[in-house]
Amino acid sequence: MHGREAEDGVRSNPTGRQLRFGAELRKLREQAGLSATDAGQLLGIKQTQVSNMEAGRVGVSADRVRTLACHYECSDKALVEAIAAMTGDRTRGWWEEYREILPVGLLDLAELEHHATRLRTAVTVHIPGLFQTTEYAREIFRQAVPELPQPDVEHRVSFRIKRQAILFRDPPTPHQIIVHEAALRMRFGGSDVTRDQLKYLTAMNEREHISVQVIPFDTGVLPGSGQSIYYAEGPVPQLDTVNLDQSHGPVFLDAGAQLRKYRGLLDRMESAALSPEDSQKFIHTILKAL
């Protein structure tokens, strides 16, 4: 994990992953019914140190995580090891080159994707970002309100294309897409851009680790009121994350009730959608009409 650190070793701007790590430590403590002061006494450290760990402001070793879990009487070994593993990756991610250029939430999204074990996306009016062509993405960003300066548009396009590397690495990150017919028929950038975009989507759907499912207009149901959902699975379900794409930037959710809600919602959308094979045929039908 990478974050900016002050001279005293305390991070001034923890990344989203560092914040999530600290939040998971806090959940373990609270489930044990202990205050931060109680935890400090058990560990022989000050309450402020416990607070800094739980705020993602200081680094914590994997052994310290296991010690904390032992003191907190957490018997879920899979969860403890998954949290401990979050301390191991201290490399500087490629997304850091965009810090101070793009909103922090976008960097946190790239870091989330990088560590996800599986991704699920449901969209209604546009193709998911990880599957957009360069021209399609450029047209999406050109429609931003307020209008983005052209250099900002290009920064966002290049960032979005670089995010797609997780689909081509070894091993690639599995990804399930549920897309409404409306998104397939929206002609961002005109017919030529749309045609190239749909061809790219069908090509990606042929990859073993990718599944594209379409909800046609005539299905008659659309669970979730048409909202876009981006669900990143962690090594254990407790470390899953939901990203809701808002006009002001990404919103990340990780409370247990929220995760259960959006897992259930995606499952309902999946059951309402065509199979990947029928979806492929459906997209080709739309392509022929362009």
N, C-alpha and C positions, 0 to 999 in steps of 0.2 A: 504494500500500500504506500502511496506517495502523498505527502501533504506538506505544506509550507510550515517550517518550524522556526520559532523565535530562538534567541540566543540561549534561553533557559531550557530548551528542548521541548517546550510546549507549542503545539501547532496552533497557528493563528487562524487557518482556514482548512479544517479537515475536509477530506473528500466525502462524497456520499457513501462510499464503502466504509470508510473509517467511522463515519457517524453511525452507520448500521451496526458495525461491530460493537461500538460502545453501547448502543441501544440493547443489543442482545445480552451483554454483560449485566445491564441494569435489569432486564427482564428476569434473568436468573436470580439476582439478588432479591428482587421484589417477590418472586415466587417462593423464596425461602422465608419471607416475612422479616427481612433484616433491613435496617436503615443503612445509609452510607457510613455513618459513624460506627455502627455495629460491625460492618464489613472491615473497616479500617482497623478496628481493634483485633479482629480475628487474624488479619494479615500483618499486623504490626506496622501499619502505615497511617498517615494522616487522612482524615476524611476528604480533604481537598484532592489528594492523590486518587482516591476512589472516584470522586466526581470527574476529575480530568480523564480517567480511563473510560468512564461511561459516556463522556462527551466526545470521545474520539480525539482528544487533544494530545494524548501521549501514546507512545508505542507500548505494546504489551506482548510478552513472549508467549509461545504456545504452552510452555510449562506453567506459566502464571495463570493462564486460562484454566488449565486442568486443576490447579490448586484452588482457584476460586470456585470451580464447579464442585470440588470435593467439600469445601467449607459450606457451600450452599446446598449440599446434599442433593445434587442433581444426578439422577440415575440414568438419564438418557445419554448413553455413550455416543451414539451417532451424532446427536446434536452438539455435544461437547467437542468432539473431534472436528466437526464441520466449522464450528466457531474458531477452534484452535488453528485450523488450516487458513483462516482469513488473515493470520498474522504472518504467514510465510512469504507472500508475494510482495516484495518491497521495490520491485522494479518500476521504473518510470514509464508509464504507458504512453503510446503514441499520441493519445488525445491531449497530453500535457502541452504539446506545442501550440494548441489552440487556446490555452489559458490566457485571459485578458484580451482575447479576440472574440470568443463566443460566450454566451451565457453559461454559467457554471453548471446549470442543470443538464445541458447537452453533454458536457464532459462526464458528469455522473452517469448519464444514460449509456455512454460508450463503455465506461468501466463496468457497469452492471451487465451489459451484454457480453463483455469479454469473459466474465466469470460464470455466466449462466450455464447450466447443464442442458437446458432445453428452453425454447421460446415458443410462445403462442400469441398470435395476433388476430384481432377481429377488427375490421374496418368497413365503413359504409360508403364513403365518397371519394376515396383516393387509394391508390396502391400503397401498401406498407413501405416505409422508408428503406428498409433493407433490400427491397426488391425493385426500387425505382431506377430507371435509366438516368443518365446525366441530364438529358434535355427535359425529361419529365420532372425531375427534382428541381431543376432551374425554374421551370414554369410555376411550380408550387410556391417556391420562395418569392417569385416575382409578384405573387398575389397577396403577400403579407400586408397587414394593416397595423400601423402605418407602413408605408412603402419603405423597403430596405434599400440603402445605397448599394450600387452595383458591386463594390468590393465585398460587402457583407453577404450579398447573395452568393458570390463565388466561394467565399470561405465556407458557407453553410453547405453548398453543393459538394465541395471537395471533402468536407467532414463526413457528410452522409455516405459518399462513395467509399471512403476509407473504412467506415463502420461495417461495410459489407464483407470485409475480409474474414470475419468469423464463419461465414458460410463456405469458405474455400480452404480453410486451414485443415490440418491433419491432427486429430479428427475434426470434422466440421461440427458446428452446433446444430442439432436437430431443430427444425422450425416448422410449426403448423400455422397455416394462414387460413382464416375464414373471411372471405370477402363478399360483400353484397354486389349484386348485379349493377347497382347504380355506380359503383366505383369503376366497373369495367367499361361503362358507357360514357363516363365523363371524359370530354375531349380536351384535357389540359394541353395547350400548345397546338391544338389542331389534330386533324386525322393522321398525319404522318407520324407525329410524336406518339399518339395513342397507339397506332399500329405497331410501332417499334416496341412500345412498352408492353403490349399484350404478348407479342412474340417472345420477349425476354421472360415474361412471367411463365409462359408455357414451357420454355426451355428449362427454367429453374425447377418447375414442377416435375420434370423428368428425373431430377436428382433423387437418389435414394433417401436422403435425410430431410427432404422437403415435401410437405403435403399442402396442396392448395385446394380448398373447398369453397364452392360458390353457393350463396343463398339467392335463388332467382326471385324476381318480382312476384311471380305467381305462387310462391310458397305460402304467402298469406300471413306469415308470422315473422317477427323480427325481435327476438328477445333482447333486452337491454336498451330499448328505445333508440337504437342506432348509434350508441356511443362507441368510440374507438377504444379498444382495450389492448394493452401490451403486457403480457404476463411472462416474467422471467423466473424459471425454476432454479432453485439452488440445490446443493447436495442433499439437503433434507427439506421437507415441506415447510418447516418453520422459518427457513431462510429464503423462501420465495418472495418476490416483489411484484407489485402491480404498478404499471406506469400508465397514467391517464394523460393524454396529450391535450393540454389546454392552450388557449391563445397566448397566455402569458408565460408558457413554458411547461416542462414536464412536472407532473405531480406524482410522487412516489408513496405507495401505501404498503404497509407490512404488518398491520395488526391481524391477529388470527381470524377474527370475524370477517375482516375485509378480504383476506385471501380466500376463505371458504366461499364467500359470496361470488367473487369473480371466477373462481374455478367452476362453480356451479353454473354461472352464466355462460362461460365459454363452452361447457359441456352441452348446454341446451342449444347454443348456436350451432355447435358441431352436428348435433342430431337433426337440426333443421336443414342443414346444408346438403348439397349433392355429394356423392362420393368423389374422391380425387380423380378417378377415371372419368366419371360423367362430367365433372367440373372442367376437365381438360377439353372434352368435346364441346362443352358449352362455350368456353372461351374462343375456341376455333370458329364456332358459328358466328360469334360477334365479330371476329377478325374478318371473316369473309364479307361481312356487310359494310365494312369500312371503305 
